[in-house]
Amino acid sequence: MYFPTSSVLIEFLILAIVDRDDSYGYEISQTVKFLASIKESTLYPILKKLQKAGYLETYSKEYQRRQRKYYTITEQGRQQLEFLKLAWQAYRMTVDNIIEGRLNDD
């Protein structure tokens, strides 16, 4: 994608992904890569930040005889996700209004 992706937008995407279903880091990174050119080395600090903020929790689950770390969203994370959804809608509407020439000249 041509447009740069901010860390807040990546946080928003991560919360939305994990809200649908618990997921592990590599799976999250592959989904986010559809929209943003990020490396896994960029993703993990953001996951840690979301966990430290209380938006995500982790648990381990065995997969092919190895432990895999899964992320799950917390209630506080769901509240943050709802806040970001509202902020995204307002941002998108403003951008659309500018692009479509629908700004009021007040």
OpenMM code with the backbone's topology and positions (N, CA, C; nanometers):
from openmm import Vec3, app, unit

residues = "MET TYR PHE PRO THR SER SER VAL LEU ILE GLU PHE LEU ILE LEU ALA ILE VAL ASP ARG ASP ASP SER TYR GLY TYR GLU ILE SER GLN THR VAL LYS PHE LEU ALA SER ILE LYS GLU SER THR LEU TYR PRO ILE LEU LYS LYS LEU GLN LYS ALA GLY TYR LEU GLU THR TYR SER LYS GLU TYR GLN ARG ARG GLN ARG LYS TYR TYR THR ILE THR GLU GLN GLY ARG GLN GLN LEU GLU PHE LEU LYS LEU ALA TRP GLN ALA TYR ARG MET THR VAL ASP ASN ILE ILE GLU GLY ARG LEU ASN ASP ASP".split()
positions = [
    Vec3(0.0846, -0.1176, 0.0000),
    Vec3(0.0000, 0.0000, 0.0000),
    Vec3(0.0889, 0.1235, 0.0000),
    Vec3(0.0464, 0.2239, -0.0672),
    Vec3(0.1241, 0.3453, -0.0833),
    Vec3(0.1260, 0.4324, 0.0423),
    Vec3(0.0150, 0.4363, 0.1155),
    Vec3(0.0031, 0.5264, 0.2298),
    Vec3(0.0743, 0.4685, 0.3521),
    Vec3(0.1483, 0.5529, 0.4253),
    Vec3(0.2174, 0.5040, 0.5451),
    Vec3(0.1168, 0.4651, 0.6533),
    Vec3(0.1550, 0.3705, 0.7341),
    Vec3(0.0672, 0.3206, 0.8393),
    Vec3(0.1256, 0.3584, 0.9748),
    Vec3(0.0488, 0.4299, 1.0542),
    Vec3(0.0958, 0.4726, 1.1861),
    Vec3(0.0876, 0.3566, 1.2852),
    Vec3(0.1584, 0.3707, 1.3953),
    Vec3(0.1544, 0.2658, 1.4981),
    Vec3(0.0148, 0.2555, 1.5605),
    Vec3(-0.0564, 0.3678, 1.5702),
    Vec3(-0.1926, 0.3645, 1.6254),
    Vec3(-0.2838, 0.2828, 1.5339),
    Vec3(-0.2685, 0.2994, 1.4032),
    Vec3(-0.3497, 0.2208, 1.3096),
    Vec3(-0.3151, 0.0724, 1.3209),
    Vec3(-0.1883, 0.0402, 1.3377),
    Vec3(-0.1486, -0.0999, 1.3554),
    Vec3(-0.2076, -0.1547, 1.4851),
    Vec3(-0.2062, -0.0755, 1.5918),
    Vec3(-0.2696, -0.1178, 1.7175),
    Vec3(-0.4177, -0.1457, 1.6951),
    Vec3(-0.4839, -0.0567, 1.6223),
    Vec3(-0.6260, -0.0723, 1.5904),
    Vec3(-0.6493, -0.2037, 1.5153),
    Vec3(-0.5673, -0.2294, 1.4145),
    Vec3(-0.5804, -0.3529, 1.3369),
    Vec3(-0.5587, -0.4763, 1.4239),
    Vec3(-0.4579, -0.4719, 1.5098),
    Vec3(-0.4298, -0.5861, 1.5974),
    Vec3(-0.5479, -0.6135, 1.6900),
    Vec3(-0.5999, -0.5086, 1.7523),
    Vec3(-0.7149, -0.5280, 1.8419),
    Vec3(-0.8344, -0.5848, 1.7661),
    Vec3(-0.8578, -0.5372, 1.6450),
    Vec3(-0.9695, -0.5881, 1.5644),
    Vec3(-0.9484, -0.7350, 1.5283),
    Vec3(-0.8270, -0.7726, 1.4951),
    Vec3(-0.7965, -0.9119, 1.4596),
    Vec3(-0.8172, -1.0033, 1.5795),
    Vec3(-0.7620, -0.9634, 1.6934),
    Vec3(-0.7705, -1.0476, 1.8128),
    Vec3(-0.9114, -1.0478, 1.8708),
    Vec3(-0.9878, -0.9426, 1.8456),
    Vec3(-1.1271, -0.9397, 1.8915),
    Vec3(-1.2094, -1.0484, 1.8228),
    Vec3(-1.1780, -1.0763, 1.6963),
    Vec3(-1.2505, -1.1807, 1.6230),
    Vec3(-1.2147, -1.3200, 1.6713),
    Vec3(-1.0845, -1.3405, 1.7018),
    Vec3(-1.0397, -1.4722, 1.7447),
    Vec3(-0.9000, -1.4595, 1.8040),
    Vec3(-0.8724, -1.5316, 1.9108),
    Vec3(-0.7377, -1.5324, 1.9669),
    Vec3(-0.6394, -1.5704, 1.8570),
    Vec3(-0.5214, -1.5132, 1.8623),
    Vec3(-0.4254, -1.5355, 1.7558),
    Vec3(-0.2840, -1.5283, 1.8102),
    Vec3(-0.1884, -1.5811, 1.7356),
    Vec3(-0.0479, -1.5745, 1.7746),
    Vec3(0.0242, -1.4748, 1.6842),
    Vec3(0.1422, -1.4318, 1.7269),
    Vec3(0.2139, -1.3231, 1.6628),
    Vec3(0.2319, -1.3360, 1.5132),
    Vec3(0.2796, -1.4507, 1.4675),
    Vec3(0.3052, -1.4662, 1.3238),
    Vec3(0.1755, -1.4541, 1.2436),
    Vec3(0.0698, -1.5136, 1.2933),
    Vec3(-0.0594, -1.5065, 1.2246),
    Vec3(-0.1096, -1.3616, 1.2189),
    Vec3(-0.0935, -1.2892, 1.3281),
    Vec3(-0.1327, -1.1485, 1.3312),
    Vec3(-0.0517, -1.0698, 1.2288),
    Vec3(0.0791, -1.0936, 1.2259),
    Vec3(0.1648, -1.0190, 1.1329),
    Vec3(0.1279, -1.0456, 0.9880),
    Vec3(0.0909, -1.1680, 0.9552),
    Vec3(0.0531, -1.2002, 0.8181),
    Vec3(-0.0758, -1.1285, 0.7779),
    Vec3(-0.1683, -1.1151, 0.8714),
    Vec3(-0.2934, -1.0447, 0.8431),
    Vec3(-0.2688, -0.8948, 0.8268),
    Vec3(-0.1888, -0.8376, 0.9159),
    Vec3(-0.1599, -0.6944, 0.9102),
    Vec3(-0.0836, -0.6599, 0.7826),
    Vec3(-0.0004, -0.7516, 0.7346),
    Vec3(0.0799, -0.7257, 0.6147),
    Vec3(-0.0057, -0.7014, 0.4900),
    Vec3(-0.1327, -0.7428, 0.4925),
    Vec3(-0.2210, -0.7136, 0.3792),
    Vec3(-0.2387, -0.5627, 0.3617),
    Vec3(-0.2291, -0.4882, 0.4718),
    Vec3(-0.2515, -0.3438, 0.4665),
    Vec3(-0.1269, -0.2607, 0.4901),
    Vec3(-0.0323, -0.3163, 0.5596),
    Vec3(0.0846, -0.2373, 0.5981),
    Vec3(0.2117, -0.3170, 0.5745),
    Vec3(0.3123, -0.2499, 0.5302),
    Vec3(0.4420, -0.3140, 0.5110),
    Vec3(0.5190, -0.3081, 0.6421),
    Vec3(0.4883, -0.4005, 0.7303),
    Vec3(0.5587, -0.4036, 0.8581),
    Vec3(0.6354, -0.5342, 0.8698),
    Vec3(0.7372, -0.5296, 0.9506),
    Vec3(0.8156, -0.6488, 0.9791),
    Vec3(0.7714, -0.7040, 1.1131),
    Vec3(0.7967, -0.8315, 1.1342),
    Vec3(0.7624, -0.8907, 1.2632),
    Vec3(0.8350, -0.8184, 1.3762),
    Vec3(0.9556, -0.7685, 1.3500),
    Vec3(1.0308, -0.6966, 1.4531),
    Vec3(0.9597, -0.5673, 1.4939),
    Vec3(0.8735, -0.5147, 1.4079),
    Vec3(0.7924, -0.3972, 1.4408),
    Vec3(0.6674, -0.4385, 1.5176),
    Vec3(0.6129, -0.5527, 1.4815),
    Vec3(0.4878, -0.5982, 1.5403),
    Vec3(0.5006, -0.6325, 1.6887),
    Vec3(0.6052, -0.7050, 1.7252),
    Vec3(0.6145, -0.7542, 1.8627),
    Vec3(0.6231, -0.6445, 1.9684),
    Vec3(0.6948, -0.5343, 1.9450),
    Vec3(0.6895, -0.4253, 2.0437),
    Vec3(0.5485, -0.3664, 2.0584),
    Vec3(0.4726, -0.3621, 1.9495),
    Vec3(0.3350, -0.3116, 1.9571),
    Vec3(0.2478, -0.4089, 2.0363),
    Vec3(0.2659, -0.5387, 2.0135),
    Vec3(0.1917, -0.6380, 2.0917),
    Vec3(0.2250, -0.6243, 2.2401),
    Vec3(0.3515, -0.6060, 2.2716),
    Vec3(0.3948, -0.5900, 2.4110),
    Vec3(0.3344, -0.4635, 2.4712),
    Vec3(0.3300, -0.3555, 2.3923),
    Vec3(0.2706, -0.2295, 2.4391),
    Vec3(0.1217, -0.2478, 2.4693),
    Vec3(0.0503, -0.3174, 2.3815),
    Vec3(-0.0927, -0.3423, 2.4031),
    Vec3(-0.1155, -0.4299, 2.5262),
    Vec3(-0.0258, -0.5238, 2.5469),
    Vec3(-0.0353, -0.6105, 2.6645),
    Vec3(-0.0078, -0.5297, 2.7918),
    Vec3(0.0946, -0.4467, 2.7893),
    Vec3(0.1293, -0.3641, 2.9050),
    Vec3(0.0172, -0.2661, 2.9392),
    Vec3(-0.0539, -0.2168, 2.8364),
    Vec3(-0.1656, -0.1242, 2.8572),
    Vec3(-0.2902, -0.1948, 2.9104),
    Vec3(-0.2872, -0.3273, 2.9117),
    Vec3(-0.4020, -0.4030, 2.9615),
    Vec3(-0.5050, -0.4354, 2.8553),
    Vec3(-0.4701, -0.4140, 2.7269),
    Vec3(-0.5637, -0.4388, 2.6175),
    Vec3(-0.5590, -0.5837, 2.5689),
    Vec3(-0.4449, -0.6491, 2.5890),
    Vec3(-0.4283, -0.7885, 2.5485),
    Vec3(-0.3712, -0.8685, 2.6640),
    Vec3(-0.4040, -0.9971, 2.6662),
    Vec3(-0.3422, -1.0928, 2.7576),
    Vec3(-0.2893, -1.2070, 2.6728),
    Vec3(-0.2000, -1.2851, 2.7294),
    Vec3(-0.1440, -1.3979, 2.6552),
    Vec3(-0.1664, -1.5283, 2.7304),
    Vec3(-0.1626, -1.6356, 2.6547),
    Vec3(-0.1619, -1.7698, 2.7115),
    Vec3(-0.0873, -1.8595, 2.6142),
    Vec3(-0.0386, -1.9715, 2.6638),
    Vec3(0.0356, -2.0653, 2.5793),
    Vec3(-0.0519, -2.1841, 2.5450),
    Vec3(-0.0310, -2.2334, 2.4242),
    Vec3(-0.1047, -2.3491, 2.3765),
    Vec3(-0.0097, -2.4316, 2.2898),
    Vec3(-0.0146, -2.5622, 2.3081),
    Vec3(0.0750, -2.6478, 2.2314),
    Vec3(0.0273, -2.6608, 2.0875),
    Vec3(0.1237, -2.6532, 1.9971),
    Vec3(0.0979, -2.6714, 1.8550),
    Vec3(0.2181, -2.7450, 1.7973),
    Vec3(0.1954, -2.8617, 1.7427),
    Vec3(0.3009, -2.9459, 1.6867),
    Vec3(0.4170, -2.9626, 1.7843),
    Vec3(0.3839, -2.9978, 1.9070),
    Vec3(0.4783, -3.0257, 2.0167),
    Vec3(0.5598, -2.9039, 2.0611),
    Vec3(0.5154, -2.7868, 2.0242),
    Vec3(0.5810, -2.6630, 2.0680),
    Vec3(0.4765, -2.5717, 2.1298),
    Vec3(0.5203, -2.4909, 2.2238),
    Vec3(0.4306, -2.3945, 2.2860),
    Vec3(0.4214, -2.2696, 2.1979),
    Vec3(0.2999, -2.2279, 2.1730),
    Vec3(0.2764, -2.1086, 2.0923),
    Vec3(0.2059, -2.0068, 2.1827),
    Vec3(0.2501, -1.8824, 2.1770),
    Vec3(0.1939, -1.7759, 2.2594),
    Vec3(0.0776, -1.7114, 2.1848),
    Vec3(-0.0413, -1.7201, 2.2443),
    Vec3(-0.1618, -1.6622, 2.1852),
    Vec3(-0.1990, -1.5337, 2.2584),
    Vec3(-0.2565, -1.4424, 2.1818),
    Vec3(-0.3039, -1.3157, 2.2370),
    Vec3(-0.4556, -1.3169, 2.2374),
    Vec3(-0.5120, -1.2655, 2.3450),
    Vec3(-0.6564, -1.2537, 2.3573),
    Vec3(-0.6887, -1.1123, 2.4059),
    Vec3(-0.7989, -1.0588, 2.3609),
    Vec3(-0.8358, -0.9214, 2.3969),
    Vec3(-0.9042, -0.9205, 2.5333),
    Vec3(-0.8800, -0.8155, 2.6094),
    Vec3(-0.9429, -0.7980, 2.7398),
    Vec3(-1.0643, -0.7056, 2.7252),
    Vec3(-1.1393, -0.6904, 2.8329),
    Vec3(-1.2528, -0.5979, 2.8307),
    Vec3(-1.2034, -0.4554, 2.8067),
    Vec3(-1.0930, -0.4205, 2.8685),
    Vec3(-1.0331, -0.2883, 2.8472),
    Vec3(-0.9906, -0.2737, 2.7008),
    Vec3(-0.9421, -0.3812, 2.6412),
    Vec3(-0.9051, -0.3802, 2.4997),
    Vec3(-1.0261, -0.3598, 2.4105),
    Vec3(-1.1378, -0.4203, 2.4473),
    Vec3(-1.2610, -0.4005, 2.3694),
    Vec3(-1.3087, -0.2558, 2.3767),
    Vec3(-1.2939, -0.1957, 2.4939),
    Vec3(-1.3308, -0.0544, 2.5082),
    Vec3(-1.2404, 0.0338, 2.4213),
    Vec3(-1.1114, 0.0025, 2.4200),
    Vec3(-1.0181, 0.0774, 2.3354),
    Vec3(-1.0502, 0.0570, 2.1885),
    Vec3(-1.0858, -0.0648, 2.1517),
    Vec3(-1.1236, -0.0944, 2.0132),
    Vec3(-1.2447, -0.0119, 1.9725),
    Vec3(-1.3447, -0.0016, 2.0581),
    Vec3(-1.4634, 0.0791, 2.0272),
    Vec3(-1.4266, 0.2268, 2.0128),
    Vec3(-1.3387, 0.2759, 2.0999),
    Vec3(-1.2919, 0.4144, 2.0900),
    Vec3(-1.2222, 0.4371, 1.9557),
    Vec3(-1.1344, 0.3442, 1.9173),
    Vec3(-1.0613, 0.3573, 1.7910),
    Vec3(-1.1542, 0.3463, 1.6704),
    Vec3(-1.2583, 0.2642, 1.6802),
    Vec3(-1.3555, 0.2553, 1.5702),
    Vec3(-1.4246, 0.3892, 1.5475),
    Vec3(-1.4656, 0.4535, 1.6557),
    Vec3(-1.5308, 0.5844, 1.6434),
    Vec3(-1.4343, 0.6887, 1.5883),
    Vec3(-1.3110, 0.6874, 1.6372),
    Vec3(-1.2107, 0.7817, 1.5875),
    Vec3(-1.1824, 0.7565, 1.4399),
    Vec3(-1.1759, 0.6290, 1.3997),
    Vec3(-1.1499, 0.5945, 1.2598),
    Vec3(-1.2645, 0.6422, 1.1711),
    Vec3(-1.3888, 0.6256, 1.2153),
    Vec3(-1.5036, 0.6695, 1.1362),
    Vec3(-1.4999, 0.8209, 1.1146),
    Vec3(-1.4675, 0.8946, 1.2190),
    Vec3(-1.4597, 1.0405, 1.2070),
    Vec3(-1.3448, 1.0804, 1.1137),
    Vec3(-1.2316, 1.0147, 1.1256),
    Vec3(-1.1160, 1.0422, 1.0400),
    Vec3(-1.1481, 1.0115, 0.8945),
    Vec3(-1.2072, 0.8948, 0.8722),
    Vec3(-1.2415, 0.8538, 0.7361),
    Vec3(-1.3422, 0.9507, 0.6736),
    Vec3(-1.4405, 0.9937, 0.7509),
    Vec3(-1.5402, 1.0861, 0.6988),
    Vec3(-1.4754, 1.2197, 0.6618),
    Vec3(-1.3831, 1.2673, 0.7443),
    Vec3(-1.3141, 1.3925, 0.7150),
    Vec3(-1.2316, 1.3805, 0.5878),
    Vec3(-1.1564, 1.2717, 0.5748),
    Vec3(-1.0751, 1.2502, 0.4540),
    Vec3(-1.1654, 1.2406, 0.3319),
    Vec3(-1.2735, 1.1622, 0.3420),
    Vec3(-1.3670, 1.1501, 0.2296),
    Vec3(-1.4259, 1.2855, 0.1910),
    Vec3(-1.4595, 1.3662, 0.2911),
    Vec3(-1.5149, 1.4991, 0.2627),
    Vec3(-1.4142, 1.5869, 0.1894),
    Vec3(-1.2890, 1.5798, 0.2281),
    Vec3(-1.1855, 1.6576, 0.1597),
    Vec3(-1.1697, 1.6091, 0.0163),
    Vec3(-1.1592, 1.4790, -0.0025),
    Vec3(-1.1389, 1.4220, -0.1355),
    Vec3(-1.2574, 1.4519, -0.2271),
    Vec3(-1.3767, 1.4447, -0.1740),
    Vec3(-1.4972, 1.4657, -0.2536),
    Vec3(-1.5382, 1.6128, -0.2610),
    Vec3(-1.4615, 1.7017, -0.1970),
    Vec3(-1.4932, 1.8442, -0.2042),
    Vec3(-1.6168, 1.8832, -0.1270),
    Vec3(-1.6445, 1.8130, -0.0191),
    Vec3(-1.7656, 1.8394, 0.0596),
    Vec3(-1.7375, 1.9172, 0.1867),
    Vec3(-1.6309, 1.9926, 0.1894),
    Vec3(-1.6001, 2.0707, 0.3086),
    Vec3(-1.6787, 2.1993, 0.3088),
    Vec3(-1.7246, 2.2366, 0.4262),
    Vec3(-1.7916, 2.3669, 0.4432),
    Vec3(-1.6853, 2.4728, 0.4553),
    Vec3(-1.7039, 2.5836, 0.3904),
    Vec3(-1.6089, 2.6935, 0.3991),
    Vec3(-1.6540, 2.7927, 0.5051),
    Vec3(-1.6673, 2.7488, 0.6275),
    Vec3(-1.7111, 2.8354, 0.7374),
    Vec3(-1.5974, 2.9139, 0.7923),
] * unit.nanometer
topology = app.Topology()
chain = topology.addChain("A")
for resn in residues:
    res = topology.addResidue(resn, chain)
    for name in ("N", "CA", "C"):
        topology.addAtom(name, app.Element.getBySymbol(name[0]), res)
